[in-house]
Amino acid sequence: MSDEDDVVVPDDLSSLFAPAAEDPSVALVVTPVAVPAPLAAACVLAGVAVDVVPSSSGAIAVLREPASAPEGAAAISKLLRTTPVVLLERREGNVRAVRWTGGEEGDEMPSGLLLATAPGVLEDLLLGTVQAAELEGVVTSVGMSRWKATRLLASSARKR
């Protein structure tokens, strides 16, 4: 066997499992909010650019700037106060799921388990097989004025 055929196994394999250093290509915040419009309006007031997709398990906020995923998840979880949300990020084919509550990052969750019980639209968005703009019932925070957002939130609060 020549030196060229020698296989070198590093002593520390942790680099193989470390999160990728690149920015996520997709970032989604899964919420229990039933209707997309109030979540989009709240995101306007929080300064988070999202497209909110309705789903059977709650509204999904598709972050327009995946690189700012932690800031977006923090802002959305602050808006929902004690209600937990889940940030899903896709990097280099890997998916990471982290619970956020009250603006604070929580525990990492098994993304496979989450996706196994999630509506199909979540997986489609995460894998990029569909874009939020292509889906029915999507509400965007981009271009919505603060005034319209405030009115929308006030009207949805009165309906409760």
C-alpha positions as a Python dict, from the first residue, in 0.01 Angstrom:
ca = {
    (1, 'M'): (0, 0, 0),
    (2, 'S'): (143, 339, -95),
    (3, 'D'): (132, 660, 106),
    (4, 'E'): (-129, 795, -137),
    (5, 'D'): (-373, 519, -37),
    (6, 'D'): (-342, 580, 337),
    (7, 'V'): (-663, 694, 498),
    (8, 'V'): (-626, 945, 778),
    (9, 'V'): (-895, 948, 1044),
    (10, 'P'): (-894, 1264, 1256),
    (11, 'D'): (-887, 1228, 1634),
    (12, 'D'): (-1179, 1469, 1672),
    (13, 'L'): (-1485, 1391, 1455),
    (14, 'S'): (-1696, 1675, 1595),
    (15, 'S'): (-1628, 1892, 1290),
    (16, 'L'): (-1827, 1646, 1081),
    (17, 'F'): (-2137, 1715, 1289),
    (18, 'A'): (-2089, 2083, 1359),
    (19, 'P'): (-2347, 2322, 1213),
    (20, 'A'): (-2248, 2463, 878),
    (21, 'A'): (-2091, 2807, 890),
    (22, 'E'): (-2293, 2929, 593),
    (23, 'D'): (-2614, 3128, 625),
    (24, 'P'): (-2935, 2929, 599),
    (25, 'S'): (-3092, 2912, 254),
    (26, 'V'): (-3442, 2884, 404),
    (27, 'A'): (-3573, 2998, 743),
    (28, 'L'): (-3927, 2936, 865),
    (29, 'V'): (-4098, 3019, 1194),
    (30, 'V'): (-4379, 2777, 1273),
    (31, 'T'): (-4647, 2930, 1494),
    (32, 'P'): (-4981, 2821, 1640),
    (33, 'V'): (-5145, 3141, 1506),
    (34, 'A'): (-5461, 3033, 1323),
    (35, 'V'): (-5485, 3315, 1067),
    (36, 'P'): (-5193, 3456, 864),
    (37, 'A'): (-5300, 3823, 842),
    (38, 'P'): (-5257, 3914, 1212),
    (39, 'L'): (-4915, 3746, 1221),
    (40, 'A'): (-4806, 3938, 910),
    (41, 'A'): (-4936, 4262, 1066),
    (42, 'A'): (-4749, 4195, 1390),
    (43, 'C'): (-4433, 4131, 1187),
    (44, 'V'): (-4475, 4471, 1019),
    (45, 'L'): (-4471, 4637, 1362),
    (46, 'A'): (-4169, 4427, 1466),
    (47, 'G'): (-3981, 4511, 1145),
    (48, 'V'): (-3962, 4150, 1022),
    (49, 'A'): (-4006, 4088, 649),
    (50, 'V'): (-4208, 3766, 608),
    (51, 'D'): (-4458, 3591, 388),
    (52, 'V'): (-4709, 3415, 613),
    (53, 'V'): (-4848, 3088, 484),
    (54, 'P'): (-5161, 2930, 633),
    (55, 'S'): (-5145, 2565, 732),
    (56, 'S'): (-5358, 2315, 921),
    (57, 'S'): (-5135, 2343, 1227),
    (58, 'G'): (-5088, 2722, 1231),
    (59, 'A'): (-4936, 3004, 1031),
    (60, 'I'): (-4583, 2962, 898),
    (61, 'A'): (-4370, 3277, 867),
    (62, 'V'): (-4127, 3244, 577),
    (63, 'L'): (-3846, 3488, 651),
    (64, 'R'): (-3746, 3698, 350),
    (65, 'E'): (-3391, 3725, 489),
    (66, 'P'): (-3290, 3375, 603),
    (67, 'A'): (-2954, 3508, 728),
    (68, 'S'): (-3141, 3702, 998),
    (69, 'A'): (-3330, 3394, 1119),
    (70, 'P'): (-3241, 3426, 1492),
    (71, 'E'): (-3346, 3792, 1498),
    (72, 'G'): (-3671, 3711, 1315),
    (73, 'A'): (-3752, 3420, 1546),
    (74, 'A'): (-3677, 3634, 1851),
    (75, 'A'): (-3906, 3914, 1729),
    (76, 'I'): (-4192, 3678, 1641),
    (77, 'S'): (-4162, 3489, 1970),
    (78, 'K'): (-4165, 3821, 2161),
    (79, 'L'): (-4488, 3913, 1983),
    (80, 'L'): (-4648, 3586, 2090),
    (81, 'R'): (-4507, 3623, 2444),
    (82, 'T'): (-4548, 3287, 2621),
    (83, 'T'): (-4652, 3086, 2316),
    (84, 'P'): (-4358, 2886, 2182),
    (85, 'V'): (-4263, 2896, 1815),
    (86, 'V'): (-4015, 2682, 1624),
    (87, 'L'): (-3744, 2817, 1395),
    (88, 'L'): (-3652, 2580, 1113),
    (89, 'E'): (-3335, 2655, 916),
    (90, 'R'): (-3203, 2465, 615),
    (91, 'R'): (-2829, 2476, 546),
    (92, 'E'): (-2643, 2254, 300),
    (93, 'G'): (-2914, 1991, 312),
    (94, 'N'): (-2930, 1989, 693),
    (95, 'V'): (-3233, 2107, 887),
    (96, 'R'): (-3212, 2253, 1235),
    (97, 'A'): (-3517, 2311, 1456),
    (98, 'V'): (-3503, 2532, 1765),
    (99, 'R'): (-3783, 2630, 2002),
    (100, 'W'): (-3817, 3002, 2087),
    (101, 'T'): (-4032, 3154, 2363),
    (102, 'G'): (-4063, 3519, 2466),
    (103, 'G'): (-3770, 3627, 2250),
    (104, 'E'): (-3535, 3367, 2397),
    (105, 'E'): (-3379, 3073, 2216),
    (106, 'G'): (-3464, 2741, 2374),
    (107, 'D'): (-3378, 2380, 2313),
    (108, 'E'): (-3296, 2226, 1980),
    (109, 'M'): (-3560, 1979, 1866),
    (110, 'P'): (-3535, 1669, 1646),
    (111, 'S'): (-3628, 1818, 1307),
    (112, 'G'): (-3721, 1477, 1166),
    (113, 'L'): (-3990, 1426, 1430),
    (114, 'L'): (-4125, 1775, 1373),
    (115, 'L'): (-4143, 1726, 996),
    (116, 'A'): (-4302, 1381, 1032),
    (117, 'T'): (-4607, 1531, 1202),
    (118, 'A'): (-4615, 1865, 1017),
    (119, 'P'): (-4842, 1958, 727),
    (120, 'G'): (-4695, 1889, 382),
    (121, 'V'): (-4667, 2259, 299),
    (122, 'L'): (-4402, 2298, 570),
    (123, 'E'): (-4177, 2038, 411),
    (124, 'D'): (-4239, 2184, 64),
    (125, 'L'): (-4135, 2531, 183),
    (126, 'L'): (-3833, 2398, 368),
    (127, 'L'): (-3708, 2197, 72),
    (128, 'G'): (-3777, 2482, -170),
    (129, 'T'): (-4010, 2277, -390),
    (130, 'V'): (-4265, 2558, -356),
    (131, 'Q'): (-4228, 2930, -290),
    (132, 'A'): (-4456, 3110, -44),
    (133, 'A'): (-4584, 3346, -316),
    (134, 'E'): (-4716, 3046, -513),
    (135, 'L'): (-4948, 2935, -234),
    (136, 'E'): (-5307, 3036, -173),
    (137, 'G'): (-5389, 3254, 127),
    (138, 'V'): (-5039, 3395, 176),
    (139, 'V'): (-5016, 3735, 346),
    (140, 'T'): (-4694, 3935, 325),
    (141, 'S'): (-4565, 4191, 569),
    (142, 'V'): (-4365, 4356, 290),
    (143, 'G'): (-4537, 4672, 169),
    (144, 'M'): (-4800, 4674, 447),
    (145, 'S'): (-4802, 5011, 622),
    (146, 'R'): (-4774, 5036, 999),
    (147, 'W'): (-5115, 5206, 1000),
    (148, 'K'): (-5280, 4916, 813),
    (149, 'A'): (-5102, 4666, 1037),
    (150, 'T'): (-5229, 4840, 1350),
    (151, 'R'): (-5587, 4850, 1215),
    (152, 'L'): (-5569, 4482, 1117),
    (153, 'L'): (-5447, 4381, 1464),
    (154, 'A'): (-5714, 4593, 1633),
    (155, 'S'): (-5991, 4441, 1423),
    (156, 'S'): (-5869, 4085, 1486),
    (157, 'A'): (-5852, 4157, 1862),
    (158, 'R'): (-6215, 4275, 1857),
    (159, 'K'): (-6322, 3951, 1685),
    (160, 'R'): (-6193, 3739, 1972),
}
